[in-house]
């Protein structure tokens, strides 16, 4: 079951990459980057469950926080204030 979920997450990353490359505006690209960050976070949690190594869950939490801060920084830069 986890292998199926990881393959679905891989497909979701492909769709997000397509949106990121095809996106007509920079906002679309930032949203695609945020989606990829969320998908990778979910993938790390699933890998932690599959391998029974819960360090992946800690890494995914740190990755999620860094991704959130990165998206906020990009949004603030696009708004013109930095």
C-alpha positions in Angstrom: 0.0 0.0 0.0 2.8 2.4 0.8 4.5 1.7 -2.5 1.2 2.7 -4.3 1.0 5.9 -2.3 4.6 6.7 -3.1 3.9 6.2 -6.8 0.9 8.5 -6.5 3.1 11.1 -4.9 5.6 10.7 -7.7 2.9 11.4 -10.2 1.8 14.4 -8.2 5.4 15.8 -8.3 5.4 15.3 -12.1 2.2 17.3 -12.4 3.5 20.0 -10.1 6.7 20.2 -12.2 4.7 20.6 -15.4 2.7 23.4 -13.7 6.0 25.0 -12.6 7.6 24.9 -16.0 4.4 25.8 -17.9 3.1 28.4 -15.4 2.7 31.8 -17.2 3.4 33.8 -14.1 5.9 33.7 -11.3 3.1 33.1 -8.8 2.2 29.9 -10.5 5.8 28.8 -10.2 5.9 29.6 -6.5 2.7 27.7 -5.9 4.1 24.7 -7.8 7.3 24.9 -5.6 5.1 24.9 -2.5 3.2 21.9 -3.8 6.4 20.0 -4.4 7.6 20.8 -0.9 4.4 19.5 0.6 4.5 16.3 -1.6 8.1 15.6 -0.6 7.2 16.1 3.0 4.4 13.5 2.7 6.8 11.2 0.9 9.4 11.5 3.7 6.7 10.6 6.2 5.6 7.5 4.1 9.3 6.4 3.8 9.7 6.7 7.5 6.7 4.4 8.0 7.9 2.0 5.4 11.4 1.7 6.7 10.4 2.1 10.3 13.0 4.8 10.7 11.2 7.7 12.4 14.1 10.1 11.8 12.5 10.7 8.4 9.5 12.2 10.2 11.8 14.7 12.0 13.5 15.5 8.7 10.2 16.1 7.1 9.1 18.5 9.8 12.3 20.5 9.3 11.9 20.4 5.6 8.3 21.6 5.8 9.2 24.6 8.0 12.1 25.5 5.7 9.9 25.2 2.7 7.2 27.4 4.3 9.8 30.1 5.2 11.2 29.9 1.6 7.8 30.4 0.1 7.1 33.4 2.4 10.5 34.9 1.4 9.7 34.5 -2.3 6.2 36.0 -1.9 7.6 38.9 0.0 10.3 39.5 -2.6 7.6 39.4 -5.4 5.5 41.9 -3.4 8.4 44.3 -3.5 9.5 44.5 0.1 12.7 43.0 1.2 
